[in-house]
Amino acid sequence: MTEATKTPIRVLVAKPGLDGHDRGAKVIARALRDAGMEVIYTGLRQTPEMIVNAAIQEDVDCVGLSILSGAHNAIVPRVTALLKERGAGDILVVLGGTIPQQDIEFLKSQGVSAIFGPGTSLDVTVNFIRENVKPRGVAA
């Protein structure tokens, strides 16, 4: 199978919680789309349940959470736990936003594969997703 005939990577970009700022999420969504990925953007004020339901319904390869509100230590573990409960624990989870350094180890222990802070190059994010999404049909 050639690169051109492969199924595009499907990414769900979500803004959980009460955070009302979505410019960064929209910039990331556009960059992923421009890189050839299929992007589903859920919009603002999504609950962990809404995010996980959408991820499963859309059969995504990656969930990208954008959090600026400071609620990451409550929201992210709920999202990753729900993914596991629903048999979707193999979906890559990445996080972007203003995440304090002292919270990074905890979030990674909860199943986040990468955290992209302010100023991260869009290429870094795109390449990380490309390199870390598991091929479809391959056991985790």
C-alpha positions in Angstrom: 0.0 0.0 0.0 1.4 3.4 -0.9 1.4 6.4 1.3 -1.3 8.0 -0.9 -3.7 5.1 -0.4 -3.4 4.9 3.4 -6.4 5.9 5.5 -5.7 9.4 6.9 -5.1 9.8 10.6 -8.3 10.9 12.3 -7.9 13.4 15.2 -10.6 14.7 17.6 -9.8 18.1 18.9 -11.7 19.0 22.0 -12.1 21.9 24.4 -13.2 20.3 27.7 -14.6 22.2 30.7 -15.6 25.8 31.0 -12.7 27.2 29.1 -14.0 29.6 26.5 -10.9 30.3 24.5 -10.6 28.2 21.4 -8.2 30.1 19.1 -5.4 27.6 19.8 -7.6 24.6 19.2 -8.7 26.0 15.9 -5.1 26.7 14.9 -4.1 23.1 15.8 -7.1 21.7 14.0 -6.2 23.6 10.8 -2.6 22.6 11.0 -3.5 18.9 11.4 -6.0 19.2 8.5 -3.4 20.9 6.3 -1.0 18.0 7.1 -3.5 15.6 5.6 -5.3 14.4 8.8 -9.1 14.2 9.2 -10.0 16.5 12.0 -13.2 16.5 14.1 -13.5 19.6 16.2 -16.0 19.3 19.0 -16.3 22.9 20.0 -16.3 24.5 23.4 -17.4 23.3 26.8 -17.3 19.6 26.2 -17.6 17.1 29.1 -15.3 14.1 29.3 -18.3 11.9 28.4 -19.1 13.9 25.3 -15.4 13.8 24.2 -15.1 10.0 24.7 -18.5 9.4 23.0 -17.4 11.5 20.0 -14.0 9.8 19.8 -15.6 6.4 19.7 -18.4 7.3 17.3 -15.9 9.0 14.9 -13.4 6.1 15.2 -10.5 8.5 15.8 -6.8 7.6 16.2 -6.0 10.5 18.4 -7.7 12.8 20.9 -6.2 16.2 21.3 -7.4 18.1 24.4 -6.9 21.9 24.6 -7.1 23.2 28.1 -6.4 26.7 29.4 -8.7 26.7 32.4 -6.5 24.9 34.9 -8.8 22.0 35.2 -6.5 19.5 33.5 -5.8 17.4 36.6 -9.5 16.7 36.9 -10.6 16.5 33.3 -7.7 14.5 31.7 -7.8 11.5 34.1 -11.6 11.3 33.5 -11.2 11.3 29.7 -8.4 8.6 29.8 -10.4 6.4 32.3 -13.5 6.6 30.1 -11.5 5.7 27.0 -10.2 2.6 28.8 -13.6 1.7 30.2 -15.1 1.9 26.7 -12.4 -0.3 25.2 -10.7 2.6 23.4 -7.6 2.9 25.6 -5.4 2.5 22.5 -6.4 6.0 21.2 -3.5 8.3 21.4 -4.2 11.2 23.8 -2.3 14.5 23.6 -2.7 17.7 25.5 -2.1 21.3 24.7 -2.5 24.5 26.7 -1.0 26.1 29.7 0.0 23.2 31.8 2.3 23.8 34.8 5.6 21.8 34.7 4.7 20.2 38.1 1.6 18.6 36.6 3.2 17.0 33.6 4.4 13.8 35.2 0.9 13.2 36.8 -0.8 13.7 33.4 1.6 11.3 31.6 0.9 8.7 34.3 -2.8 9.1 33.5 -2.3 8.2 29.8 -1.3 11.4 28.1 1.4 10.7 25.5 2.5 14.3 25.0 1.9 17.8 26.3 2.4 20.7 23.9 2.7 24.1 25.7 2.5 27.6 24.3 5.0 28.3 21.6 5.3 24.6 20.5 5.9 24.4 16.7 2.9 23.1 14.8 5.3 20.7 13.0 6.3 19.2 16.3 2.7 18.4 17.1 2.0 17.0 13.6 5.1 14.9 13.6 4.4 13.5 17.1 0.9 12.4 16.1 2.1 10.9 12.8 4.9 8.9 14.6 2.8 7.7 17.6 -0.6 6.8 16.2 -0.9 3.0 16.1 -1.7 1.6 12.6 -5.3 0.5 12.3 -5.9 -3.2 12.7 -2.7 -3.7 14.7 -3.2 -5.0 18.2 -2.2 -2.6 20.9 
